Amino acid sequence: MALPLLPLLGLVPEVVGMFTDDEDVTRAAETASNVARTLTGADDESAVDALKADPALLMEFQTRMRQFAMQEMQEQTKRLRQINRTMRTEYESANTYKTGWRPAVGWVLAFSFLIIVLAVVVPWVWFTFDDPSQVSPMLESAARLIGALNNPIIAMAAVLGVLIKKRSDDKHAAIDAPDKGGTLGKLYQQYFGGRR
């Protein structure tokens, strides 16, 4: 945004304050410049002086800028409604890919641990009885295997922890929601704060 537009935007601070995104502020500045030029016939710096000198022009400028801001807010509201509608549809979906995500991570982690245990314990028991001299090299190989799998398993466990925490938060939100759970739910919330 050009510095000469700053005094022009200063004539409509309430409009500029409605925008937080740089792109929206730049669009507001360009619109302010166009409106000021249309009303005064002067460039941006001279337009500020002309608008300040004529209260009727200043009022017309501010009215047009408020109309611009209202149109922008209506467009933004439409976009947000569409985003919220999409998010609501996704949230309410009973699709297995969505609802099965948390259990899938848990099961994959459980099977991973099972495979590691079987890969270490079964050969260890086998070599202990069959050829005890092979136990030490086998355990060294197992240690390298576990070391290689360490980071992916820790990452998966962290993801599972986040998913479990989120599920707990969802349950607490459902408990704390008004008019949920009937009389017993209200009594529980009153005496125990709605937390389990």
Kinemage of the C-alpha trace (Angstrom):
@kinemage 1
@onewidth
@group {chain A} dominant
@subgroup {mainchain}
@vectorlist {calphas} color= white
{ca met a 1} P 0.000 0.000 0.000
{ca ala a 2} L 1.366 3.405 -0.962
{ca leu a 3} L 2.141 5.839 1.848
{ca pro a 4} L 0.093 8.689 0.263
{ca leu a 5} L -3.043 6.574 0.839
{ca leu a 6} L -2.572 6.569 4.625
{ca pro a 7} L -4.019 10.090 5.161
{ca leu a 8} L -6.934 9.146 2.900
{ca leu a 9} L -7.640 6.024 4.970
{ca gly a 10} L -7.420 8.176 8.091
{ca leu a 11} L -10.709 9.782 6.999
{ca val a 12} L -12.475 6.410 7.456
{ca pro a 13} L -10.684 4.689 10.373
{ca glu a 14} L -13.749 2.642 11.313
{ca val a 15} L -13.794 1.092 7.835
{ca val a 16} L -10.079 0.292 7.822
{ca gly a 17} L -10.415 -1.207 11.323
{ca met a 18} L -12.843 -3.781 9.919
{ca phe a 19} L -10.063 -5.394 7.876
{ca thr a 20} L -7.156 -7.345 9.298
{ca asp a 21} L -5.805 -9.078 6.214
{ca asp a 22} L -3.183 -7.082 4.247
{ca glu a 23} L -4.892 -7.910 0.973
{ca asp a 24} L -8.239 -6.571 2.265
{ca val a 25} L -6.608 -3.378 3.584
{ca thr a 26} L -4.900 -2.852 0.207
{ca arg a 27} L -8.246 -3.321 -1.584
{ca ala a 28} L -9.846 -0.817 0.830
{ca ala a 29} L -7.047 1.666 0.134
{ca glu a 30} L -7.462 1.299 -3.634
{ca thr a 31} L -11.215 1.756 -3.322
{ca ala a 32} L -10.710 4.831 -1.126
{ca ser a 33} L -8.359 6.277 -3.735
{ca asn a 34} L -10.821 5.640 -6.567
{ca val a 35} L -13.779 7.086 -4.627
{ca ala a 36} L -11.780 10.171 -3.596
{ca arg a 37} L -10.634 10.799 -7.181
{ca thr a 38} L -14.179 10.387 -8.487
{ca leu a 39} L -15.603 12.832 -5.930
{ca thr a 40} L -12.855 15.472 -6.011
{ca gly a 41} L -11.212 15.016 -9.408
{ca ala a 42} L -7.827 15.331 -7.640
{ca asp a 43} L -4.967 12.947 -6.916
{ca asp a 44} L -4.713 11.207 -3.542
{ca glu a 45} L -2.772 13.894 -1.648
{ca ser a 46} L -4.922 16.767 -2.935
{ca ala a 47} L -8.097 14.712 -2.454
{ca val a 48} L -7.525 14.549 1.307
{ca asp a 49} L -7.419 18.332 1.534
{ca ala a 50} L -10.434 18.678 -0.756
{ca leu a 51} L -12.480 16.205 1.302
{ca lys a 52} L -11.546 17.908 4.582
{ca ala a 53} L -12.499 21.290 3.132
{ca asp a 54} L -15.987 20.193 1.996
{ca pro a 55} L -18.095 18.422 4.663
{ca ala a 56} L -20.655 17.251 2.065
{ca leu a 57} L -17.929 15.586 -0.019
{ca leu a 58} L -16.387 14.070 3.103
{ca met a 59} L -19.760 12.642 4.128
{ca glu a 60} L -20.305 11.210 0.643
{ca phe a 61} L -16.800 9.687 0.696
{ca gln a 62} L -17.403 8.106 4.101
{ca thr a 63} L -20.831 6.800 3.009
{ca arg a 64} L -19.388 5.134 -0.088
{ca met a 65} L -16.534 3.618 1.917
{ca arg a 66} L -19.021 2.223 4.462
{ca gln a 67} L -21.018 0.715 1.584
{ca phe a 68} L -17.803 -0.855 0.276
{ca ala a 69} L -17.045 -2.253 3.738
{ca met a 70} L -20.566 -3.675 4.040
{ca gln a 71} L -20.247 -5.405 0.649
{ca glu a 72} L -16.866 -6.846 1.659
{ca met a 73} L -18.283 -8.091 4.963
{ca gln a 74} L -21.252 -9.680 3.178
{ca glu a 75} L -18.882 -11.479 0.800
{ca gln a 76} L -16.739 -12.627 3.691
{ca thr a 77} L -19.833 -13.842 5.547
{ca lys a 78} L -20.890 -15.862 2.480
{ca arg a 79} L -17.440 -17.445 2.290
{ca leu a 80} L -17.454 -18.260 6.005
{ca arg a 81} L -20.953 -19.749 5.766
{ca gln a 82} L -19.799 -22.021 2.949
{ca ile a 83} L -16.707 -23.047 4.919
{ca asn a 84} L -18.805 -23.716 8.028
{ca arg a 85} L -21.336 -25.700 5.986
{ca thr a 86} L -18.519 -27.838 4.589
{ca met a 87} L -16.963 -28.334 8.027
{ca arg a 88} L -20.360 -29.226 9.530
{ca thr a 89} L -20.956 -31.787 6.786
{ca glu a 90} L -17.544 -33.330 7.424
{ca tyr a 91} L -18.099 -33.332 11.200
{ca glu a 92} L -21.533 -34.967 10.962
{ca ser a 93} L -20.373 -37.539 8.424
{ca ala a 94} L -20.427 -41.173 9.543
{ca asn a 95} L -17.829 -42.054 6.917
{ca thr a 96} L -15.442 -44.792 8.075
{ca tyr a 97} L -12.399 -42.834 6.919
{ca lys a 98} L -13.369 -40.024 9.301
{ca thr a 99} L -14.781 -41.926 12.245
{ca gly a 100} L -12.258 -44.755 12.038
{ca trp a 101} L -9.150 -42.560 12.047
{ca arg a 102} L -8.502 -42.631 15.792
{ca pro a 103} L -9.103 -46.367 16.222
{ca ala a 104} L -6.994 -47.105 13.115
{ca val a 105} L -3.976 -45.300 14.562
{ca gly a 106} L -4.414 -47.187 17.834
{ca trp a 107} L -4.694 -50.565 16.114
{ca val a 108} L -1.688 -49.918 13.852
{ca leu a 109} L 0.372 -48.949 16.899
{ca ala a 110} L -0.783 -52.051 18.792
{ca phe a 111} L 0.055 -54.348 15.856
{ca ser a 112} L 3.438 -52.623 15.478
{ca phe a 113} L 4.269 -53.384 19.109
{ca leu a 114} L 3.067 -56.964 18.652
{ca ile a 115} L 5.292 -57.486 15.592
{ca ile a 116} L 8.318 -56.030 17.415
{ca val a 117} L 7.705 -58.266 20.436
{ca leu a 118} L 7.314 -61.333 18.243
{ca ala a 119} L 10.402 -60.407 16.218
{ca val a 120} L 12.476 -60.181 19.406
{ca val a 121} L 10.963 -62.665 21.842
{ca val a 122} L 10.351 -65.641 19.511
{ca pro a 123} L 13.932 -65.773 18.109
{ca trp a 124} L 15.339 -65.159 21.612
{ca val a 125} L 13.404 -68.109 23.030
{ca trp a 126} L 14.252 -70.237 19.985
{ca phe a 127} L 17.979 -69.526 20.137
{ca thr a 128} L 18.060 -69.897 23.919
{ca phe a 129} L 17.000 -73.517 23.592
{ca asp a 130} L 18.473 -74.379 20.188
{ca asp a 131} L 21.829 -72.566 20.055
{ca pro a 132} L 22.623 -70.353 23.081
{ca ser a 133} L 25.712 -68.940 21.361
{ca gln a 134} L 23.416 -67.132 18.877
{ca val a 135} L 21.459 -65.268 21.589
{ca ser a 136} L 23.914 -62.374 21.895
{ca pro a 137} L 24.149 -61.592 18.121
{ca met a 138} L 20.365 -61.964 17.826
{ca leu a 139} L 19.768 -59.474 20.666
{ca glu a 140} L 22.194 -57.002 19.040
{ca ser a 141} L 20.268 -57.296 15.767
{ca ala a 142} L 16.992 -56.835 17.653
{ca ala a 143} L 18.382 -53.718 19.337
{ca arg a 144} L 19.283 -52.261 15.929
{ca leu a 145} L 15.794 -53.115 14.629
{ca ile a 146} L 14.113 -51.423 17.592
{ca gly a 147} L 16.422 -48.415 17.215
{ca ala a 148} L 15.445 -48.082 13.554
{ca leu a 149} L 11.743 -48.279 14.392
{ca asn a 150} L 12.020 -46.036 17.435
{ca asn a 151} L 11.254 -42.684 15.754
{ca pro a 152} L 8.221 -43.844 13.725
{ca ile a 153} L 6.718 -45.547 16.767
{ca ile a 154} L 7.266 -42.488 18.986
{ca ala a 155} L 5.686 -40.275 16.308
{ca met a 156} L 2.693 -42.604 15.988
{ca ala a 157} L 2.293 -42.757 19.771
{ca ala a 158} L 2.346 -38.942 19.906
{ca val a 159} L -0.349 -38.754 17.218
{ca leu a 160} L -2.407 -41.315 19.115
{ca gly a 161} L -2.025 -39.260 22.291
{ca val a 162} L -3.257 -36.126 20.538
{ca leu a 163} L -6.206 -38.039 19.070
{ca ile a 164} L -7.141 -39.478 22.465
{ca lys a 165} L -6.931 -35.998 24.041
{ca lys a 166} L -9.129 -34.566 21.269
{ca arg a 167} L -11.688 -37.341 21.736
{ca ser a 168} L -11.739 -36.628 25.472
{ca asp a 169} L -12.269 -32.930 24.760
{ca asp a 170} L -15.149 -33.810 22.400
{ca lys a 171} L -16.755 -35.921 25.115
{ca his a 172} L -16.359 -33.154 27.695
{ca ala a 173} L -17.824 -30.623 25.262
{ca ala a 174} L -20.824 -32.898 24.753
{ca ile a 175} L -21.263 -33.234 28.534
{ca asp a 176} L -20.910 -29.483 29.098
{ca ala a 177} L -23.290 -28.559 26.280
{ca pro a 178} L -26.559 -27.064 27.525
{ca asp a 179} L -29.696 -29.235 27.552
{ca lys a 180} L -27.735 -32.461 27.047
{ca gly a 181} L -28.132 -35.527 29.180
{ca gly a 182} L -31.547 -34.754 30.641
{ca thr a 183} L -32.130 -34.459 34.364
{ca leu a 184} L -29.341 -36.822 35.414
{ca gly a 185} L -26.849 -34.977 33.213
{ca lys a 186} L -27.848 -31.654 34.758
{ca leu a 187} L -27.525 -33.065 38.274
{ca tyr a 188} L -24.143 -34.537 37.427
{ca gln a 189} L -22.984 -31.224 35.996
{ca gln a 190} L -24.285 -29.327 39.033
{ca tyr a 191} L -22.541 -31.531 41.612
{ca phe a 192} L -19.418 -32.626 39.785
{ca gly a 193} L -18.820 -29.804 37.322
{ca gly a 194} L -19.633 -31.932 34.286
{ca arg a 195} L -16.200 -33.605 34.246
{ca arg a 196} L -15.516 -37.303 34.513
